[in-house]
Amino acid sequence: MSIMDVPPLRAASHFAADTAESAAHAAPGLLVQRIRQLEAEAESLSVNLAATYEEISLLHRIAQNLKISKSDEELGRVALEWMQEVLPAQALAIQLVPVDEEESLLTKKTRTNHVLLSLGPCPVDSEEFTRLMAHLGLTAASRPRVVNCGATDDPGWPFPAIRQMIAVPMAEGQNLFGWLAAFNHSQDREFGTVEASLMNSVGAILGIHSGNLELYRQQSELLAGVVRALTSAIDAKDPYTCGHSDRVARVAVRIAEELGFEGDAINTIYLSGLLHDIGKIGISDAVLRKPGKLTDPEYEHIKTHVEIGHRILVDLKKLDDVLPVVLYHHESWNGQGYPRQLPAEEIPLAARIVAVADSFDAMGSDRPYRKRMSDERIDEILQSGAGKQWDPQVVDAFFRARDDIRRIVG
């Protein structure tokens, strides 16, 4: 029953008048019966008001937590804890369905398998939960399904540990994101419409939240597609550096992890590694592929790739955190790099990380003007350049992760 369904309470004076009138015209036995009837109505009304208040309070608390930064798993766990306070169920559970077939380093963590969240002694595991929903024939458009002992006492009921249950979809339109279920009434009674209505409201909120997260993920995937296209354009521009950007991105991520980076910061490092050389699209092929030493004018020309890359990406607001890396990854710890001659910690940390990863991969790859260097020579150059060309703490992190990095680059 919603608030709008609750009948208004009669004023105390009206009640007193009714009682007085009844006393004057009715036998004492009828008066007692009427009083008891009114007391029962008041008690029922009080129970309904309390249930409605609890429902509104619960929905408000969940709605207050609808933040795009909160995953559906996080919100689901919070919802289960709060529902446990108002639902007479021995166990509550949410099963989240997969949203993609594989994870991508370019986007936030993607769910690729069923995930079961539960509170209390859940009578089914994730696989059984999936079979249960299929047995009930539920879809994204299904109304709440209430199952009580009339159905579960049947010899053909395949889930003997479940005596009573409610199941509702977590969906937005036709998009199904999971299921919300309550199992086994805490007093071994039947579940009814009150509990089903509450769960349906919670399921709708969780479904909308999951839908918003999915929309955000799809936007991220679109950005990831743009990044991959740009990276392919770099590789096509210079066959000698084909795969360089991907290797730099992965090595930079490993160094960043060693330095304590996580979450969105790791994603930014990865994107930065992929796009650090995007400005080379604007550099002459003759200079990029020249087999000999560059002349001073040619070297000045190739140095412009950092500013060209910055101009290419500057209007993509979702790449704002990547721009400093694209612009400053050739700055040096001693202030003798380019384009701004920034010293030491004035260089953004992400740019310092990508600088080490970039130099490592460049030294370990064949170029038109030389063959790749040996691992020993690369280590020697990095160690001698720490505190001069590169941030010494980043170089230390590189060597701590050296074995992993060798596996990354193959």
N, C-alpha and C positions, 0 to 999 in steps of 0.2 A: 504494500500500500504506500503510495507516495504521499507527500504532505497535502497535496490538493485533494486527496481522497478522504482525508481525516475530517469528520463532521465537526462543526464548531461546538465548543462546550457551552451549555446553558448557564446563564448567570446564577449565582447562589440564591438570589431572591426568587427567581422563577422556580428553582428546585424546592425551596421552602414553601412557596405558594401551592405547588403541585402536591407536596406532602400533606400540607394542611387540608387541602380540598379532599384528598384521599381519605384522610382521617375522619373527616366530617361525613362522608358519604359511603365509606366502605367498612366492611367488617374488619376487626383487628387482624384476622388471619390473612385477608387479602392485602392489608397494609404491609404486613411483614413480608409477604411474597413480593410485593412491588419494590420494597426497599432492597431486598436481596437481588432482584432483577437489575435495579439501578446500580448496585454495587458491582455486580458481574460485568455490566456494560462499562462502568468506569475502569474496572481492572483490565478488561480487554482493550479499552482505549489506551490505557497507560502502557500496556505491553506493545501495542502497535506503534505508539509514539516513540517508545524507547528503541524499537527495531528500526523505525524510520530514521531516527537520529543517528543510530550507529551506522546505518547504510550511508547517509549523507556525509558523516564524519569520515568514514573510510574512503569514500570516493574523492572527497576533498583532499585528504592526505596523499592519495596516489597522484591526483592531478597536480599537486604542488611539486611532485618529483619528475614531471615530464620535461626532462632536459635532453637536448640532442647529444650532450656529452655522456649521458647515462645509458649504458647498453641495455638491451631488453633482458639480458640475464640479471643484471644488477637490479633493475626495476622489478623484475619478476620475483626475486628473493625478498625484496622489501614488501611487495604485495602479499606474498604468502604469510609472512610474519604478522602483518596487520590483519589479514583475513582470519588467522587462527584465533584472534581475540573475539570475533563476532560470529563465527560459523561453528555449529556443533558437530564437527567432523573429527574423526581420529587422525586423518591424514589429508593433506592438500598437496596438489602437484601441478606443475606446468611442464608440458613438453613443447620445446621449440623445434620447429622443422628447419632443415637446411635452406639457405638462401642462395647458395652458389655451389658449383662443383669443385672449385679449388680456390685457395687463398692467393692473394697478390701482395707483393711487397709495396706496391704503389698505392694501395688503399688500406683503410682500417681493417682490422682483423675480421675475417668473414667466416660465418658459421657454415661448415661443409657437412656436418653430421647432426643427427638428432641429439638434443640435449634435454635431459630430464632433471628438473629441479623439484625437490620434495621437502615436506615438513611433516614430521610424524611418521608412524610406521606405514609407509606406502606399500600396498599389497601387490604392486606390479613393478617390474623393471622397465627400462626404456623400450625394449623390443616387445614386451607384453603390452605396454601402453599403446604402441602402434597397432598391434593386433586388436586391442580392445576398441579403439576408435573405428577400425575397419569393420569389426563385428557389429557395431552400433550403426554403421552406415552414415556417419557424420560427415558433413562438408562445411565449407566456409560459410554457406548460407543457412546452416541448420540452426534451429531454435534450441534453447537449453534442453538437454535430455536428462530426465530424472528416472532412475532405475531403483526400484525398491524390492522388498522381499517377494512380492507377487511374481516378479520375473526371475530373481536370483535363486528362488527355491526350485525352479524348474530343473529337472535332471539334465537338460541340455545346456544349461548355463555353463560356459567354459572357464569361468574365473571364480572358483569356489571361495577364494579369500575375500571377495567383494560381496557384501550383503546389501549395501545401499550405496548409491553414487549419484553425482551430478556431473555432467560434462558440458562445457560450452566452448565454442570456437573463439580463438583470438584472430580476428580477421579485419581487414579493411576492404570493403567491397567484396570482390571475388578473390582477393589475395589472402591466402591462409598463412599465418605465421606460427600457429601452434594451438595448443589446447589447454584449458584450465579445468581441473577436476577436483572434486571433494569425494573422499572415500569413507564409508562406514560411519554412520551416525554415532556420536559419542555416547548416546543413551540407548542405542540400538532401536531407535524409532525410525519412522519414515521421513525422508526429506520431502519438502513441499515447495510451493511456489515462492514463498518468501526467500528461502535460501537460493533458489534457482534465479530469481530476479536479481538479487545482489551479485551473484557470480556472473550473470550475463552483463551487468553494468561494468564490472571490473574487467571482464574479458574484452569488452568493447574498447575500454580505455587502453588496455595493453595492446590491442590490435592496432589502434590508431598510432600509438607510439612506435610500434614495430614498423608500420607503414612509413612513418616519417624517417626512421632510421634507414629503411630500404631506399627511399628517395635520395637521401643524402649519399648512400653508398653508390647508387647509380650515377650521381653527379661526379663522385670521385672516380668512378670507372671511366666516365667520359674524359675527365682530365687526364687519367692514366693513358687513355688512347691517344690523346694529343701529345703527351710526353713521349710515348713510344714512337709516334710518327716523326717527331722532331729528332729523336735519337737515331732512327733509321736514316734520316736525311743527312745527319753528320757522318754516319758510316758510309753512305753512298758517296759522299764528297771526297773522302780520303780512305781508300781501301787498306792502307797501311795501319790505320787506327781502327779498323772494324772491330767492334766488341770492346774497345777501350773504355767507352763511357759506362757500359754495364759492369765491367770489372772494377773500375774506380768506385762506382756506387756501392758495390758489394764489399769491397775492401774498406771503404769509408764507414760503412755501417758496422763492420766488425771492430774497427778502431773506436768508434763512438760507443759501442756496447762496453768495451773495455774501460772507457772513461765514465761509465755510469749513465749514459743516455738511454731513454726508453720511450715507448709510446709515440706520440706525435713527433717528438724530436728525432726519433730514428727515421720516421717517414720523411721528414724534411731533409735529413742527411742523404737518404737514398735518392730522392728527387734531385737534390743538388748535384750529386755525383753523376747522375744521368745527363744533366743539362749543363754541366760546367763549361763545356766547350761548344755550346750551341752557336756562339758567335763566329765559329770557323766557317759557317755557311757563307759568310760575307768576305772570306779571305780568298785571294786569287789561287786557283788550282796550281798554277806554275810555282807559286811560293810554297804551298803545302806539300807538293810532291817533288820539290827540288832535291836531287840526290846529293848535292854538295853543300858546302857551308853557305849560310845566308849572308848577304851583304847587309850593311847597316840599315839602308832604307828598307830592305826586305824584312829585317828583324823588327823594325819599327811598325811596318805594316801588319805583321802577324801579331804583334802586341795589342793591336786594336780589337782583337776578337773578344776581349772581356767587355769592352764598352758596347760593341755591336750586340753581343749576347744580352746584355742588360736592356738595351733598347728593344730587342725582339720580345722579351718577356715582361716588360714593365707594365703592360696593360692587362696582364692576367693576374687579377687580384689574389687568386688562390695560390699564387706562386710568390707572394711578397717575401716570405721567409727564405726563398731560394735566391733572390736577387743579390744579396750581399756576397754569397758564395760565388756566383757567376762573375761578379765584378772584382772580387778581391782574392781569388784563389792563387794568384801569382804574386801576391805581396810576400815579403820576406820578413822573418823575425827581426833581422837587423835593420829594417827600414829601407832596404835597397831594392825592393821589388817594384812592381807596377800594378795599377796605374797611378796610385796616390802616394806611394812610398810610406805606407803606414808601418809603424814599428810595433813589435811585440803584441801585447794584449789589446792594442787598438784594432788589430785585425780580428774580425769576428771568429769565434772558436770554430764554428762549422766550416769556415773557409780554411782555417789552419788544418783541420782534419782532412778535408778534401785535397789540400795541397800535398800532404804526405802521400795519400793514396794515389794521386795523379802522378807524382814523381816516381813512386815505386813502379807503377805499371808502365810508365814511359821508358824507364831504364830497363825493364824486363821484356820489352817488345822490340821486334825488328822495325827499323825505320829506313827510309830511302837512303840515308847517309851513313848508316851503321847497323851492325848486328846487335842483338840483345846482349846485355851485360850478364855476367855470371852472378849467381846469388851472393857469393862472397863479396864481389865488387859492389853490388847494390847495398849490402849491409854496411860495408865500409863507408860508402858515400853518405848514407843516412846518418850514421853515427857521427861522422866528422862534421856534418851540416847541422846537427842539433844545436840550437842556440845561436845559429847564424842564419841559415836559410829557413829552418823549420822550428816550430815550437818544440822545445825539448821534452815536455810532458807528453805531447802527441807522439813523438818518436818513441818514447819509452813504452807507451801503450801499444804502438805498432809491434815492437819486439816482444812484448808479453803475449801478443796474439799471433806471433809469426807463423807458428805451425798451422793454425786455422787459415791464415791468409794464403799460405802456399797451396792449401787444398782448394781454396776459393778460385784461385787463378789457374788451377790445373797443372 
